[in-house]
Amino acid sequence: MKLQIFKSLIPAALLLMTGCGGGGSSSSSGPTGDTGDIVISTIIDNNTGFMSLIDGSKSSMTNDNGLEVTASKGVYTYKGNVYVTGALTDNKIAKYSVNSDNSLKLVKEFSINDSGNSIPTTFIFVNENKAYLPLAGSGELLDINLQDFTVRDRIDLSDYAMDGNTTLHSAGGTDTNPEPSAGVIRDGKLFLALGQVNFLGHTEGAFLCRGKASVLVIDIATNTIEKHLTDNRTCTSGSISPGAELTLTDDGDIYVNNTASFGYDARGFRPGYLRIKAGEEQFDPDYFFNIGDLDLSADFPDMNASLARTPYAYKEKYHNGTLYVTTLVLGLTTLDPNDFIGNKNYQPYALDLENQTATKIDMLPTNGWSAHITTYKGDLVFAGSTVDGNGIYKLGEKTPFIATEGFPYLFYSYDKQ
C-alpha cells in the first residue's frame, strides 16, 4: 500500500512532463501593461497553460493577455529576456524579448532534437552569452548561445550513465542516459546533478534508482567534464523537472537534493542533502541530511504517525541563510493519490542545513502543480494552490498577495535591464 502511495505522488516528474508547445510563428502578441515585473506560467488543466508578464503590485491577475501554451511550460527570465522550455511532445525551446508596452515578442523557437524525447528542463544561466540546458530524456547537456539562441555545443553524458548494477556505461553498463537534472555554477565550474533512474518507456519502476548519488564537475570555459562524484548513501540527484535547482550557500557550500526515486524505490534509499564544501570537488563524507527519517508528528498531531513523513523535498530556494522547501507529506494526501489538483499535500518547510533540522512554516499546504519558491523584491515568495485559493504567497502568509487565474507553476522576478 505504501509503495502505491509513493508511486502516485510524483506530479512534477511524471505528470508535469507532458507536452509544452508555444508559439511557432516569428512573433506573438502578449500581455500588456506598464509595470510588468513578474514573468509567470499558470496551469488551467492537464493540457492548457498561459505565459504572462504581470504587475506584482496588483492584487490579482488574469490570463486574458497571456500567451496560451500547453501545461507545465518551463518559463525563465534573464537579462531582460524570457526563455521557455518544452517537454515531451515537441522538445522546443524559445526566447522572447519584451517590447516597450510589455508585450512578448517571439525572437526564436526551435526543436533541439528532431526525433525522440529529449526533455529540455531548466536553463542554467552562466552569463549574457551562455546557458546550459540539461536534456533529461536523451542524456545530453546543451551549451546555448543566448545572443543568437543557437546550440553552441552538445555534451554527451552517456559515459556517466549507471545501470541497475551501478555499472557505468563507459565500463560496459547497459544504460546510456544518466538523466541530467539540475546544476549550479561555482568557481568556474558547473556542478551538474544526474538523476540516474529508469525513465522514458518504463511503465513500471519509471523512477527507480539505477545508480548512486551522482554529480558531474564541468569546466564552463571548455565544457570539459573533469570529475564524476558518486555517493551510495542516497540516489536520484536533483529533481528532474522544470525549475529545479542545486543550492549554493553564502559560504560557498553546495547542497545537492537527492529525491531517492521520489519515494518509489522500496530498497531503502533515503532522500536528503549531500554537501560539497566550499573549495572542494567531492562529497563531504561526514555529511548527509536524511530528511526521509524526520518525524513530523509534532507538526501534524492529528496525523497517523507512520504517515507524518516525507519521501522527498520537491522545490527549494536558499534565502538569508536558510533553505526553504516544499515537501510532500504523505498523510496530507486525502483524495485519490492521482488527484494532483485536489490533494493539498505539499507543505512549506525551512531547513537548517548545518544543524540538520526542519521547521514547518505556518502556511497552508499546496498541491503539486504549485510548489515553486523564488524571490521578489527581496521577499521570499511561494506558489500556492491552497484551500484559500490560487496565487503567490509571501513567507508566512496564508492569503496570496497576488491571486492567479489557474495554478501558478513557475514564476520569476523580471528585470527589464
N, C-alpha and C positions, 0 to 999 in steps of 0.2 A: 504493500500500500504506500509506504513512504517513497519507494522508487517511482511510483506513478505520480505522486505529488511533485517530486523533484523534476521529473521529465517534462511535465506540462507547464512549468513555470519559467520559461526562458523567452520572454517576449522579444527582446532585442535580438537574440541570437537566432531564433527560429522563425518568428513571425514577422519581425520588422525587416527582415531581409527579403522583402518582396520587391516588385519592380519599382524603379524610380525613373520616370520619364522626365520630361522638362524641355519645353521649347521645341527646337527643331528648325526654327527659322533664324534668319540673320539678326532680327531684332524683335523685341517684345515690349509692349507697353506694360506697366506695372503699377505698384502702389504709388500714390502721390501724397504730398503734404509738405509742410515747411520745415519740420524739425525731426525727421526720421532719424532715430539713433539706436534702434534695435532691429537686427535682421532676424527673422523668425520663420520656422516652418511649423505648421499646425496640421493635425490629422483629423479628418472628419469621420472616416470609417476605414475599413481594411484596404480600400482601394484609392481613396481620394484625400489629397492634402493640398495645402496652399503655402506659398512662399511670399513673405511680405516684408516691407520696411515700415516700421511703425514708430510712433511718437511715444517714448517712455513716460512723458508727463501726463498722458491721457489715462483715465481710469479703466478704459476698455478699448478693445479693438475688434474689428470685423475682418472678414476675408474679402469684402466687396471689391477692393482694388488690388488684391493679391494675384499672383500668377498661380493658376491651378496646376498642380503636379500630382503624381501618384504618391501614395502614402510612404512615409519613412524616408523622404529625401534628406540626405545629409547636407546641411547648409552651414557655411562658414564665412567669415569676413576677415580680410587682411589688407592693410594699406589702402583702404578706400574702395576695394573691390569685393565682390561677393562670389564665392565659389561653391559649387554643389557637386555632390557625388551621387551616382545612381547605385543600383544593386543588381538583383538577379536578372531582370528582364532585358536590360539594354546596355549595361556596362558603361554608361555615358558619364562624362564629367563636363562641367560647364563653368564659364567665367562670365560674370555680369559686371558692367560698370553702372554707376549711379548718375543719372542726369541731374541738372540743377533743380528740377522740380521733384526730385526724389523718385522718379520712375526708374525702373530697372531696364537696362538695355543688354541684350544677349550679345556678348562680344564674340564668343566662340564656344561651340559644343562639339564633342566628338566621342566616338566609342573607342575605348582604349584596347579593345580586343574584338575582332570580328567574329570569333567563334568561341563557344563555351561561356562559362560564367566566371568572370574574373573577380567580381565583387569589390570594387573600389570602396573603401570605407572612410578613412579620416585623413584630411590633409594635415601634414606636419610641416609647418612653415619654418624655413631656415632664414631667409631674408627676402628682399623685394624681388629677387631674381629666381629663387629656388624654393621648392617644396617637395617633400616626399609623400608618396601615396602608396600605402600597403594594399596589395591585392590578395584578399583572404581566400579567394576561390581558385587562384592559379599559382599562388606561391611566389609572386614576384614583388619587387619594390620598384616603383617608378620614380625617377627624378624628373620633376616637372619644371620646365622653364616658364615662370609666371609672366614674363614680359610678352612673349608671343604665344603662350599657352600651348606648348608642344611638349612631347615626351623627349627629354634630353638623353635619358639613359634608362634601360631596363636591367635591373639587377636580379639575376637568377638566384633564388634562395633554396633551390631543390636539394642541394647537398646537405642542408641542415635539417631536413625533414626526418622525423623519427617514426618508425613503425611501431606496432604493438609490443614489440620486444625492446623498444627504445634503441634500436639499431639505426644509426644514421644512414641516409641514402648513399652518402659518399663511401660508406663502409659495406654496402651491399643491401641495405634496408629497402623494403618494397615501397614505402611511402615517398612521394615526390613533392608533397606540399606541406610546409610547416605552419601554414595559416598565420601569416604576419598580421598583427592586430593593432598595437598602439606603440607610440615611441615618444622620446623626449631628447632634446639636444643639450649636451653639456661638454664643455672643454673641446669643442670642435669635433665631437663625435655624436653620432646618432645611436642611442640605445633603443633597439627595436625588439619588442616582445613578440614571441612566437606562440601561437595557441597550441600547436601540436595535438590536434584532435582529429577524430573522424569528422568528415564534413559533408560536402555535397554528395548526393547519391546514396547516402546511408539512411534508410528509413528507421532502422533501429540502432541505437547507440550512436546517433549522429554527432554528439559532442562528448563521446567517450575519450578520455585521455589516451593518446598514443605515445606520450613521452613525458619527460620531466619538465619542471620549470625551465624556461629557455629564453635567452636574450642574446641578440647579436650586437656587437660593437662595430660600428661602421664609420670610417673616416669620411667626413662630409666634403672634404676638398677633392678627394679622389674616388669616392664611392667604393672604397676597398673594405671588404669585410675582414676585420682584424682579429676578432675573438668571438667565440661562442661560449656563453656562460650557461651552465646547467646546474640543476639542484633537484634532488629526488625527494625533498620534503613536501612538495606540492606540485601542481601542474596547471595547465591552461593559463599561460601568462598573457595578461591583457584581456580586455573584453572585446570580442570580435563583433563590433557594432559601430555605427557612425558616432562620432563624438567621444570615442574612448581616449583616455589619456594615461600617461605614467606621471608620477608625482616627483617634482624636483623641489626640494625644500630650500629655505633661505640659507641653510648651512651647506648646500651643495650635495646633500644626500639624495639618492634616487630610491623611491619605493615602488616596487612592482606589484601590482594587484594580480593575484592568481585566483581564478574563479573555480578551479578544481572541477571542471566539467559541468559548471552551473548546477552542481548538486546531483547530476545524473549518475555519476560513477559511484558504484556501491563498493569499490575496493578499499575505501578508507582514506583516500586523499582528502586533505583538509584545505579549505580556502583561506587565503590570507596574504600577508605582505612580506616580501623579501626585501632586503636593503642592499644597495651598492653604495658604500661610503664615499664621501667627497674625495676626489683624487684617486680613487681606486676603480678597477675594472674587474671586479669579481663579487660574487655574492658574499655578504657577511656571514661566516659560518656560525656566528653566535646569535643571529637574529632571525626570528620568524614569528610574526604576529599572527597567530592562529585565530581568526575570527569565527571559524566554524564551531569552536568549542566554547564560545562565550555563552554564558547562561543569562538570558534576557528576562527571566521570570519576574524579577523585581520591577522591570519596566512594564510588564503585562501581567499583573497579578491574577487576572481572571482567565488567563490562557492556560491550556494544558501545558505543563512544564516541558513535556517532550517536544512540543511544537514552538516553544519560546526560543527558537534557534534561527540562525541564518545560514543558508547554503552558499551565499556569495554576496559581495558588495558589487553593485552594478555601476552606477555613475559616481564620479568623485571630483572634488575640487579642493586644492590646497589654498588656504586663506588665513593670513595672520597667525601662522604657526600651527594651525590645526587642519587636519584632513577631514573634510565633510563628505559624507557618502549617502546615497540612497541604497538601502539594503533590503532584500527580500526577507520578510519574517513569515515563517511557514504558517503559524497559527492565525495570521490575518487573512488567510485565504478562506473565505466563507461561501463562495459560489463555486460553480463548476471551475476546476483548475484551468480550463482552457478559455475562460472568460477574462481576457486581458484588459477589458474596459471596465467591467463591473467590479472586479476584485480590487480593493484598495489595500494592497499588501506590501507596498514598498515604503519603509519608514526612514526618514532622515535621521542620521546619527553623526556625532562628532567623534573622531578617533584621535586619541593621543598616541602618536606613533612611537614616541620614546618610551612611555610607560606602559604601552600596550593595553589601553583601556578604551571603552566605548561608552559614550553618554548619549542617551536618547534626547533628541531635540523636541521641544514642545511644539510640534507641528503635526498636522493631520497626515496620515498615510496617503499615498497616491497610488495610481495604477502604473503598470509597467510601460505604458506609452509615454508617460510624462514623469520622467525621473531625472532630467538633466539638471546640472548645477553649474553656474558661472558667476561672473561678477558684472555689476552695472553701477557706474558712478561710485565706485569704491565699496559698494554693498555686495554682500553675497546674496544671490537670488536663486530660487528653485522653481523648476517646472512643477506644476501640480494639477492633478485631476482628482480632487478630494470630494468628500460628501458635501462640501460647501461650494463646489464649482470648479471650473477650469480657469487657470490663469498662471501668472508669475507672482511668486511669493517672496517676500524678504525673510531673512533669517529670523526664526522665532515667531512668525506671524501666521495666523490661521485664516486671514482674509487676503485675497490677492490684491496687489496694488495695480495690476493690470488684468482685467478679466479678458479671456480669449474666446474666440469662436472656434470651437474644436479643441482638441487636446494639444497643448504646447509640447512640441517634440524637441527640437534643437533651437537655441537662440543665443545670440552673442551681441555684445555692445558694438555698435557701428560707429566708427570714426571716419569722417569724410576725408581727412588728411589732404 
